[in-house]
Amino acid sequence: MSFSKPLPDVLPTSLPDVASLVDQVSDRATPALVATGAYYAKTQRTRRLVYGILLTGLSAYYYRKYGRKSKKLYAEEMNTDEPLKVDKDKVKVAVDGRFLRQLMFIGKICVPRWRSKTVGILALHTFFLVLRTYLSVIVARLDGRLVRDLVAADGKEFLRGLAYWFGIAVPATYTNSMIRYLQSKLSISLRTSLTKYVHDLYMSNNTYYKAINLDNRIDGADQLITTDINRFCNALASLYSNLGKPVLDMIIFNYQLARSIGSLGMWGLLVNYGITATILRAATPAFGKLAAEEAKLEGNFRSAHSRLITNAEEIAFYNGADLEHSILSRTYSRLIKHINRIYRIRIAYNMFEDFLIKYSWSAAGLLIAAIPVFFPDLAGARAKRQEARIAAEAEGGARKSERVTGSRTQGFITNKRLMISLADAGGRIMYSYKELNELAGYTYRVYNMLRVLQDLHGNKYVKSENAPQGEHFSLEAIHGMLQLGYNGIKFDNVPVATPNGDTLLIRDLTFTIGPGDHLMITGPNGAGKTSILRLVAGLWPLFRGRIDRPDASLDTIFYIPQRPYLAIGSLREQVIYPHSVEQMRACGRTEEDLMGILKKVYLEYIPGREGGWGAVKEWKDVFSGGEKQRMQLARLFYHRPRFAVLDEATAAVSTDVEALLYSTAKDEGITIVTISHRPSLFKYHKFLLRVGESGVGGQADGWTFEKIGGEGGGFLASVEEEIRKLEGELGEIEGLKERLRVINEELKLGSSRDVEGELKHAKRTLI
């Protein structure tokens, strides 16, 4: 290669000298390079046709190969007829077809219809993303124009371009602010739709109870609903901005560059994108799985603190602070160890990612941007028109050296600015792959939660592989029937079994009670007394048999659990729970009525002590054990149901107050079903159900249902007979005492034995 005028030995440093050097190189290209460029220019149309045919053929091949498989997998993923099986030990999270199907499933919940608010925000967000890309193209051209005028020393045009620069800054800054604002609004809108759907599902059909007690596929529902949904929505909204704008930039900038650098440069860009994406995909760690594991450990740490708060008093009594402290420290250490592992993984990955995207892409971009300079015949239509215009001006004698240099510099700077923006867009797309992996982790957890809640809402259960296999019943085969509308409670051959079906508590329970047939249920601990009430309330699965009971309204049947529950709210709301103040007023109840109810349960002093009906406190810490139970009975008298089910509801109440409360309930016309060990309550009931007795094969799954008192004696008659027998045995104590004294004298034991103590022990044994 030879030049009539040698190139300078020292590289230029000023912008005009650089432009002059570029001009010399482009004007003095060798004939070989020109011939090569002409050859490629002649075959451009043929290459485009061949590439188009190849691309169409490959697209058709992959569509036929993977299209049917994808549709089949999507149908399986969307099938809600079968319960979802969750393997907690083998979590596979990746950016693949399964992730996209799960994301589509959640997307239909977040955007249920096209005329929703979320769609409007999404459309407005998209508009500003397109506007921002359009403004970027204008800025690139304006940048080239400013450099052109600067090289040409055209002060007037330079100042005019500078004025345009400041003029474009106003809509550009406003657009950037709106993009960030709409991204936040999109996240809130997605979270609102998803949370509303989850709350509707979670709080209906006792799904919240089933998720905790009947199914173990969800760990930490509170963590999933409050934290994971928020992270998912933030990640999705952020990804739309971080991925949507770069994709638009890629399309528009590629089109603009194609007009300048030609098809060869464009194919070079596409090859560069493909190679980079393949390398990054192969080198990217499993960030999705790591994010899912981090969310799980965060939930465990949060649950440990929640458990400490819930059981603070019991832990304090046991003086278990040291052990609980070690549990909290161990849980936190696991979380921090995992987070540090993620940070260590990101060091090497970020180094590799930055080198590949920032430096290798910049070098490739400079090479491609130089095509119109070194190979004019391979340039795009816009660059060719610019060269033709410059050549025409030169032939007409109107060409000025500074103007020609400035025009070529303008083209190079514009292409370079577009290439830098394009590289930045491609880099953000590549960076987004890491965010996409994290989104896959959140999507996996949220999707599993939604599917499990749908299963539980439809009474579909899945037993864990680690759970004991049921010997009697299976959650996959529930054949019992719970019938509402019956004026009483009726069990017909109902087995009372634990929810997983592996333990039969009561075999084929059968009994019937109607209005006024007060029932008392007694038996040893763990025999299934409370389990009967869970079946009546529909909390446990009914494997076989039939239960008839009243409707679920509060004025027909009311349950008072063993552990008192005090809601968040005012003192007034503690009495009327679960009614709201509006419902209370709609029923025509007043505060005078509430005071009358408190008098019935001997709590009339509470409003004055606590500051009135509107006082809001942490009531579980304010009331004593007896006050809590009497407050539950106040709710009973407020709602006045036909049937009331009381599970050890007066265990913390004195016997005399308990008697008055039961008498009041019977006077109110409430049929009572009581679980208790107190014999003093027998006289307030008509029937007795004893569970935990010897059954088939000596198992403690038997039961007896009998009448208390009345004609024919019943249970009270047998109790009275047993009392007479014990009194007769106690009458023999004096004779035994005298006989023991004589024996002691004969054996000369004297007072070496505590006769009185032995007699008391014998008396207690007989009783």
ChimeraX attribute file (.defattr): number of C-alpha atoms within 10 A of each C-alpha:
attribute: neighborCount
match mode: 1-to-1
recipient: residues
	/A:1	7
	/A:2	9
	/A:3	11
	/A:4	6
	/A:5	8
	/A:6	8
	/A:7	12
	/A:8	8
	/A:9	6
	/A:10	6
	/A:11	10
	/A:12	13
	/A:13	8
	/A:14	8
	/A:15	13
	/A:16	20
	/A:17	14
	/A:18	15
	/A:19	22
	/A:20	20
	/A:21	17
	/A:22	18
	/A:23	19
	/A:24	16
	/A:25	14
	/A:26	17
	/A:27	12
	/A:28	14
	/A:29	17
	/A:30	13
	/A:31	10
	/A:32	10
	/A:33	14
	/A:34	16
	/A:35	13
	/A:36	13
	/A:37	17
	/A:38	15
	/A:39	13
	/A:40	15
	/A:41	17
	/A:42	12
	/A:43	10
	/A:44	14
	/A:45	12
	/A:46	10
	/A:47	14
	/A:48	13
	/A:49	11
	/A:50	11
	/A:51	13
	/A:52	12
	/A:53	12
	/A:54	12
	/A:55	12
	/A:56	11
	/A:57	12
	/A:58	12
	/A:59	12
	/A:60	12
	/A:61	12
	/A:62	10
	/A:63	13
	/A:64	11
	/A:65	11
	/A:66	11
	/A:67	13
	/A:68	11
	/A:69	12
	/A:70	15
	/A:71	12
	/A:72	12
	/A:73	15
	/A:74	18
	/A:75	12
	/A:76	13
	/A:77	14
	/A:78	15
	/A:79	12
	/A:80	14
	/A:81	10
	/A:82	12
	/A:83	18
	/A:84	21
	/A:85	15
	/A:86	17
	/A:87	11
	/A:88	11
	/A:89	6
	/A:90	7
	/A:91	13
	/A:92	14
	/A:93	24
	/A:94	21
	/A:95	19
	/A:96	10
	/A:97	12
	/A:98	18
	/A:99	20
	/A:100	15
	/A:101	20
	/A:102	19
	/A:103	18
	/A:104	14
	/A:105	18
	/A:106	18
	/A:107	13
	/A:108	11
	/A:109	17
	/A:110	22
	/A:111	17
	/A:112	13
	/A:113	11
	/A:114	9
	/A:115	9
	/A:116	12
	/A:117	15
	/A:118	22
	/A:119	17
	/A:120	13
	/A:121	17
	/A:122	17
	/A:123	12
	/A:124	14
	/A:125	24
	/A:126	19
	/A:127	13
	/A:128	20
	/A:129	22
	/A:130	17
	/A:131	16
	/A:132	22
	/A:133	22
	/A:134	16
	/A:135	17
	/A:136	20
	/A:137	19
	/A:138	14
	/A:139	20
	/A:140	19
	/A:141	18
	/A:142	20
	/A:143	18
	/A:144	24
	/A:145	23
	/A:146	22
	/A:147	22
	/A:148	28
	/A:149	23
	/A:150	19
	/A:151	23
	/A:152	21
	/A:153	15
	/A:154	14
	/A:155	11
	/A:156	10
	/A:157	16
	/A:158	19
	/A:159	14
	/A:160	12
	/A:161	19
	/A:162	16
	/A:163	11
	/A:164	13
	/A:165	16
	/A:166	11
	/A:167	11
	/A:168	16
	/A:169	13
	/A:170	10
	/A:171	14
	/A:172	20
	/A:173	12
	/A:174	12
	/A:175	20
	/A:176	14
	/A:177	13
	/A:178	16
	/A:179	21
	/A:180	14
	/A:181	12
	/A:182	19
	/A:183	23
	/A:184	16
	/A:185	17
	/A:186	25
	/A:187	21
	/A:188	17
	/A:189	22
	/A:190	25
	/A:191	21
	/A:192	17
	/A:193	16
	/A:194	23
	/A:195	19
	/A:196	13
	/A:197	14
	/A:198	18
	/A:199	12
	/A:200	11
	/A:201	18
	/A:202	23
	/A:203	12
	/A:204	11
	/A:205	16
	/A:206	16
	/A:207	23
	/A:208	18
	/A:209	16
	/A:210	21
	/A:211	23
	/A:212	14
	/A:213	13
	/A:214	22
	/A:215	20
	/A:216	17
	/A:217	21
	/A:218	17
	/A:219	17
	/A:220	16
	/A:221	16
	/A:222	13
	/A:223	17
	/A:224	21
	/A:225	18
	/A:226	12
	/A:227	14
	/A:228	22
	/A:229	23
	/A:230	20
	/A:231	20
	/A:232	23
	/A:233	24
	/A:234	20
	/A:235	19
	/A:236	24
	/A:237	22
	/A:238	19
	/A:239	19
	/A:240	18
	/A:241	18
	/A:242	18
	/A:243	22
	/A:244	18
	/A:245	23
	/A:246	26
	/A:247	18
	/A:248	18
	/A:249	26
	/A:250	21
	/A:251	13
	/A:252	19
	/A:253	22
	/A:254	20
	/A:255	13
	/A:256	16
	/A:257	25
	/A:258	20
	/A:259	16
	/A:260	28
	/A:261	28
	/A:262	25
	/A:263	20
	/A:264	19
	/A:265	24
	/A:266	18
	/A:267	13
	/A:268	15
	/A:269	19
	/A:270	12
	/A:271	12
	/A:272	15
	/A:273	17
	/A:274	12
	/A:275	10
	/A:276	20
	/A:277	16
	/A:278	10
	/A:279	12
	/A:280	20
	/A:281	13
	/A:282	9
	/A:283	12
	/A:284	17
	/A:285	17
	/A:286	18
	/A:287	24
	/A:288	24
	/A:289	20
	/A:290	19
	/A:291	21
	/A:292	24
	/A:293	19
	/A:294	19
	/A:295	21
	/A:296	19
	/A:297	20
	/A:298	19
	/A:299	20
	/A:300	20
	/A:301	20
	/A:302	17
	/A:303	18
	/A:304	17
	/A:305	14
	/A:306	12
	/A:307	11
	/A:308	16
	/A:309	11
	/A:310	10
	/A:311	10
	/A:312	13
	/A:313	11
	/A:314	11
	/A:315	15
	/A:316	10
	/A:317	9
	/A:318	8
	/A:319	11
	/A:320	12
	/A:321	14
	/A:322	9
	/A:323	11
	/A:324	16
	/A:325	12
	/A:326	11
	/A:327	15
	/A:328	18
	/A:329	14
	/A:330	13
	/A:331	19
	/A:332	18
	/A:333	14
	/A:334	15
	/A:335	21
	/A:336	15
	/A:337	11
	/A:338	17
	/A:339	17
	/A:340	11
	/A:341	12
	/A:342	17
	/A:343	12
	/A:344	11
	/A:345	15
	/A:346	16
	/A:347	11
	/A:348	10
	/A:349	15
	/A:350	13
	/A:351	10
	/A:352	14
	/A:353	21
	/A:354	14
	/A:355	11
	/A:356	17
	/A:357	21
	/A:358	15
	/A:359	13
	/A:360	14
	/A:361	24
	/A:362	18
	/A:363	12
	/A:364	15
	/A:365	23
	/A:366	15
	/A:367	14
	/A:368	22
	/A:369	26
	/A:370	20
	/A:371	20
	/A:372	24
	/A:373	24
	/A:374	21
	/A:375	18
	/A:376	24
	/A:377	24
	/A:378	27
	/A:379	28
	/A:380	21
	/A:381	15
	/A:382	17
	/A:383	24
	/A:384	19
	/A:385	13
	/A:386	15
	/A:387	19
	/A:388	12
	/A:389	13
	/A:390	20
	/A:391	14
	/A:392	13
	/A:393	14
	/A:394	14
	/A:395	10
	/A:396	9
	/A:397	9
	/A:398	10
	/A:399	14
	/A:400	13
	/A:401	12
	/A:402	18
	/A:403	17
	/A:404	23
	/A:405	23
	/A:406	26
	/A:407	22
	/A:408	24
	/A:409	27
	/A:410	24
	/A:411	24
	/A:412	24
	/A:413	22
	/A:414	25
	/A:415	26
	/A:416	22
	/A:417	21
	/A:418	26
	/A:419	24
	/A:420	19
	/A:421	20
	/A:422	25
	/A:423	25
	/A:424	19
	/A:425	22
	/A:426	23
	/A:427	20
	/A:428	17
	/A:429	22
	/A:430	22
	/A:431	18
	/A:432	18
	/A:433	19
	/A:434	19
	/A:435	20
	/A:436	22
	/A:437	25
	/A:438	26
	/A:439	27
	/A:440	29
	/A:441	30
	/A:442	28
	/A:443	28
	/A:444	23
	/A:445	20
	/A:446	22
	/A:447	19
	/A:448	18
	/A:449	22
	/A:450	21
	/A:451	18
	/A:452	26
	/A:453	23
	/A:454	19
	/A:455	20
	/A:456	24
	/A:457	20
	/A:458	14
	/A:459	18
	/A:460	19
	/A:461	27
	/A:462	21
	/A:463	20
	/A:464	16
	/A:465	10
	/A:466	6
	/A:467	10
	/A:468	12
	/A:469	15
	/A:470	17
	/A:471	11
	/A:472	13
	/A:473	20
	/A:474	18
	/A:475	20
	/A:476	14
	/A:477	12
	/A:478	15
	/A:479	12
	/A:480	16
	/A:481	16
	/A:482	16
	/A:483	13
	/A:484	14
	/A:485	11
	/A:486	13
	/A:487	16
	/A:488	21
	/A:489	19
	/A:490	21
	/A:491	21
	/A:492	16
	/A:493	16
	/A:494	23
	/A:495	25
	/A:496	27
	/A:497	25
	/A:498	17
	/A:499	24
	/A:500	25
	/A:501	20
	/A:502	16
	/A:503	17
	/A:504	21
	/A:505	23
	/A:506	24
	/A:507	20
	/A:508	17
	/A:509	20
	/A:510	17
	/A:511	15
	/A:512	14
	/A:513	18
	/A:514	15
	/A:515	14
	/A:516	16
	/A:517	19
	/A:518	22
	/A:519	26
	/A:520	25
	/A:521	21
	/A:522	20
	/A:523	17
	/A:524	12
	/A:525	11
	/A:526	11
	/A:527	21
	/A:528	22
	/A:529	24
	/A:530	18
	/A:531	19
	/A:532	21
	/A:533	20
	/A:534	16
	/A:535	19
	/A:536	21
	/A:537	17
	/A:538	15
	/A:539	18
	/A:540	21
	/A:541	25
	/A:542	24
	/A:543	22
	/A:544	18
	/A:545	18
	/A:546	18
	/A:547	24
	/A:548	19
	/A:549	22
	/A:550	19
	/A:551	15
	/A:552	13
	/A:553	9
	/A:554	17
	/A:555	16
	/A:556	19
	/A:557	23
	/A:558	22
	/A:559	20
	/A:560	19
	/A:561	16
	/A:562	15
	/A:563	13
	/A:564	17
	/A:565	16
	/A:566	19
	/A:567	16
	/A:568	13
	/A:569	16
	/A:570	17
	/A:571	21
	/A:572	20
	/A:573	21
	/A:574	23
	/A:575	25
	/A:576	22
	/A:577	20
	/A:578	13
	/A:579	15
	/A:580	14
	/A:581	15
	/A:582	8
	/A:583	12
	/A:584	17
	/A:585	12
	/A:586	9
	/A:587	9
	/A:588	8
	/A:589	14
	/A:590	10
	/A:591	12
	/A:592	9
	/A:593	12
	/A:594	20
	/A:595	19
	/A:596	16
	/A:597	21
	/A:598	23
	/A:599	13
	/A:600	18
	/A:601	21
	/A:602	17
	/A:603	16
	/A:604	15
	/A:605	11
	/A:606	16
	/A:607	16
	/A:608	9
	/A:609	8
	/A:610	14
	/A:611	11
	/A:612	13
	/A:613	18
	/A:614	13
	/A:615	13
	/A:616	16
	/A:617	14
	/A:618	12
	/A:619	17
	/A:620	14
	/A:621	9
	/A:622	11
	/A:623	14
	/A:624	12
	/A:625	17
	/A:626	15
	/A:627	18
	/A:628	23
	/A:629	24
	/A:630	25
	/A:631	24
	/A:632	26
	/A:633	24
	/A:634	27
	/A:635	22
	/A:636	27
	/A:637	22
	/A:638	20
	/A:639	18
	/A:640	19
	/A:641	20
	/A:642	20
	/A:643	28
	/A:644	23
	/A:645	22
	/A:646	23
	/A:647	20
	/A:648	18
	/A:649	24
	/A:650	26
	/A:651	16
	/A:652	15
	/A:653	17
	/A:654	10
	/A:655	14
	/A:656	8
	/A:657	14
	/A:658	19
	/A:659	16
	/A:660	13
	/A:661	20
	/A:662	18
	/A:663	12
	/A:664	15
	/A:665	18
	/A:666	15
	/A:667	10
	/A:668	13
	/A:669	14
	/A:670	24
	/A:671	24
	/A:672	26
	/A:673	23
	/A:674	27
	/A:675	24
	/A:676	20
	/A:677	16
	/A:678	12
	/A:679	8
	/A:680	11
	/A:681	16
	/A:682	20
	/A:683	13
	/A:684	17
	/A:685	22
	/A:686	20
	/A:687	22
	/A:688	21
	/A:689	19
	/A:690	18
	/A:691	26
	/A:692	22
	/A:693	17
	/A:694	12
	/A:695	14
	/A:696	10
	/A:697	7
	/A:698	9
	/A:699	14
	/A:700	17
	/A:701	24
	/A:702	19
	/A:703	19
	/A:704	13
	/A:705	18
	/A:706	14
	/A:707	18
	/A:708	25
	/A:709	18
	/A:710	11
	/A:711	8
	/A:712	10
	/A:713	13
	/A:714	16
	/A:715	19
	/A:716	16
	/A:717	15
	/A:718	12
	/A:719	14
	/A:720	12
	/A:721	12
	/A:722	12
	/A:723	13
	/A:724	11
	/A:725	12
	/A:726	14
	/A:727	13
	/A:728	11
	/A:729	13
	/A:730	14
	/A:731	11
	/A:732	10
	/A:733	15
	/A:734	11
	/A:735	10
	/A:736	11
	/A:737	14
	/A:738	11
	/A:739	11
	/A:740	14
	/A:741	16
	/A:742	11
	/A:743	12
	/A:744	16
	/A:745	11
	/A:746	10
	/A:747	9
	/A:748	10
	/A:749	11
	/A:750	13
	/A:751	10
	/A:752	8
	/A:753	10
	/A:754	10
	/A:755	15
	/A:756	10
	/A:757	10
	/A:758	12
	/A:759	16
	/A:760	13
	/A:761	12
	/A:762	13
	/A:763	14
	/A:764	9
	/A:765	8
	/A:766	11
	/A:767	11
